[in-house]
C-alpha cells in the first residue's frame, strides 16, 4: 500500500486547510467544485482535552 500524508502543512504542500462549521460544509464544497477547486473533508473538531491531537486511519 502506498503511504499517504494525513496531516496538512500549507508551508510545504501549498495547500490550504480550513475549519468550517459542519452545517456549512456542503455549501463550501459546492462552491469549491464550481470554481474548479479540489477539496475534501479530512476530519472534525470535537470536544476534548486542550492540546490533544488524535489521528485515526
N, C-alpha and C positions, 0 to 999 in steps of 0.2 A: 504494500500500500504506500502511496505517496504521502509524504508529510505535508501538513497544511499549517500555515501561520494562523493562530487563533487569537492573538492579541494584536491590536492595531497601534501603529506608531506613525502618525502623519509626518513626522520629521524625516523618516526614511522611506516610507512607501508612497508618499504623495497622495494618500487617501484622506478622507475626511470622516471623522467619527462624530455622530450627533446623538444627543439624548432627546427623545421625543415622547410626549405623553402617549400612553397606549391608545387612547381614543383618536389620536391624530395620525397614527402610523399609516393607515390605509391611504389617507389623502396625500400624505407626503410621498409614499411610494408611487402613487398615480402621477403626481406632479413630476417626480424624477423621471419616470418612464416617458412621459410626454415630452420631456426636454432631452430625451435620448441619453439619460444618465443611468448607469447601472447602480442599483442599491440593494441592500439586503439587511434584514433584521438579524442581529447576531447575539442578542441577549436581552436581559431586562435588569432593571434596578429594583431590588427588593429590600425590605427592612432587614436589618441585621446589625451585627457589631460594627462599630466605626473602624474604618481602615482595613476591612477584610475583603479580599477578592477571591471568589471561588470560581474556578474554571472547570466546566464539565464537558466531556466529549459529546 
